[in-house]
């Protein structure tokens, strides 16, 4: 008897994210491409990973509802509500040789984010400080795999039994020629909760983006990743996850549709070689 397709992929998934059980990775507060040229922003994102060997439904993926509101020229509140849904069909044969098709469905809310941003002086630097309480389910494995491969920078968003606290340093500037760049370094403390007996871990996330920021269209690319600091198993390369990113959003008004493409690197690409996304944001 052959096992279901997703069961085979689950084995790959376990290997790919096995580190998560003992030393999970951090999560960004929100999409790194969130609009920041207005006092108030609300964004809805959908990221759909292309899982190898899995016939997933078109709406199987991770959803993020994010918000940012300025309290003053230097202080802003930010938040995010995540959700992930997995739905697929599996075909296998029983011990009599009969072909059987089954549907698999799994979903869970993620660990929400709440935090603040503080601009430093009149330059391009600003700080982030925030936390995620542990609300993700530990009984939805298919949804967990779908969520963690959707965005390397928001892995811990769907990690069960783990709270996180993070502080990030950012340099972001839009030049007179409409060139925009952003450099972000984000140490994160991950705290096991519930029945998770792992150790508290320190991780560092890093991102670099560059692109064009015009009135009608904004296009950019970048690379993001994370490194596990408080672990001595293997070399640093084996404790690092990275992805390439391309983002574009359009229209000059307050409502802006967007497109995203993530390309995981290394072993993670064998599980999900690409992640495509769509978004819509509102600014005021």
C-alpha positions, 0 to 999 in steps of 0.5 A, spaced: 500 500 500 502 506 498 501 512 503 498 519 501 502 524 497 502 529 503 504 523 508 510 523 504 511 530 503 510 531 511 516 527 512 520 532 508 516 537 512 518 534 518 526 534 516 525 541 513 522 544 520 525 539 525 529 545 528 523 548 529 521 543 535 528 545 539 530 552 536 525 555 532 526 562 528 523 569 529 517 572 525 517 579 522 512 584 525 509 585 518 510 584 511 517 588 510 513 591 504 508 594 508 506 602 505 509 607 510 508 613 506 501 615 510 499 616 517 494 610 517 495 603 513 491 597 513 493 591 509 491 584 507 495 579 504 495 572 501 501 568 500 500 561 497 506 556 497 507 551 491 508 545 496 512 539 492 507 533 490 501 536 494 495 538 490 493 544 494 487 548 493 488 555 490 486 558 496 490 554 501 495 559 504 497 564 509 493 570 510 495 576 514 491 582 516 496 588 518 495 595 521 499 601 522 497 608 525 501 614 527 500 617 534 505 622 533 511 624 528 515 619 531 511 614 534 506 609 531 502 602 533 502 596 529 499 589 529 498 583 525 492 578 525 495 571 522 491 565 519 493 559 515 489 554 511 491 548 508 486 544 503 488 538 498 486 532 495 491 525 496 490 519 492 493 513 494 492 505 493 489 500 499 492 493 500 487 491 495 490 495 490 484 500 490 485 507 488 482 512 494 482 519 493 481 523 500 481 530 502 485 533 507 483 540 511 487 544 516 487 551 519 489 555 525 489 562 527 497 564 528 500 568 533 498 575 533 503 581 533 502 587 537 508 593 537 510 600 536 515 603 532 519 609 534 523 614 529 530 616 531 531 623 530 530 626 523 534 621 519 532 614 516 533 610 522 527 607 526 526 602 532 521 596 532 519 593 539 513 588 539 511 581 541 507 575 539 503 571 544 502 563 543 495 562 540 497 557 534 494 550 534 499 544 536 494 540 532 494 542 525 500 539 522 498 541 515 496 548 516 503 549 520 507 546 514 503 551 509 504 557 514 512 556 516 514 555 508 509 561 506 514 567 509 521 565 512 521 572 516 514 570 519 516 563 521 514 563 528 507 566 526 504 559 526 509 556 531 505 553 537 507 553 544 512 559 543 511 566 545 516 571 542 519 578 543 523 582 538 526 589 537 529 591 530 533 597 528 531 599 521 534 604 516 529 606 511 530 612 506 526 614 499 531 618 495 529 624 491 530 620 485 525 615 488 530 610 490 528 606 496 532 602 500 531 599 507 536 595 512 533 591 518 536 587 523 532 584 528 534 580 534 528 576 537 527 572 543 523 566 543 520 563 549 517 556 550 510 555 553 505 550 555 508 543 554 514 545 549 520 543 554 525 547 549 530 552 551 529 560 550 533 562 544 536 568 541 535 569 533 537 574 529 533 576 523 536 580 517 533 584 511 535 588 505 531 591 500 532 596 494 527 598 489 523 604 486 518 608 489 513 612 485 506 615 485 503 610 480 507 604 482 512 601 487 517 595 485 523 592 489 527 586 490 531 584 496 533 578 501 531 576 508 533 571 512 535 569 520 540 565 524 540 561 530 545 564 535 544 560 541 545 553 538 552 550 537 550 544 533 552 544 526 555 551 523 552 557 522 550 556 515 546 550 517 542 554 522 540 559 517 534 560 512 534 565 507 529 567 501 529 572 495 523 577 494 520 581 489 514 586 490 510 590 486 504 595 488 500 599 484 495 605 483 496 612 486 490 613 490 489 610 497 487 603 495 493 599 492 493 592 489 500 588 490 503 582 487 509 578 491 514 572 489 518 569 494 524 564 492 526 560 498 533 558 498 537 552 500 533 545 503 527 549 504 526 550 496 525 542 496 519 543 500 516 549 497 520 552 491 516 558 490 511 562 494 506 567 490 502 572 493 497 578 492 495 583 497 491 590 497 492 596 502 489 602 504 493 608 506 490 615 509 
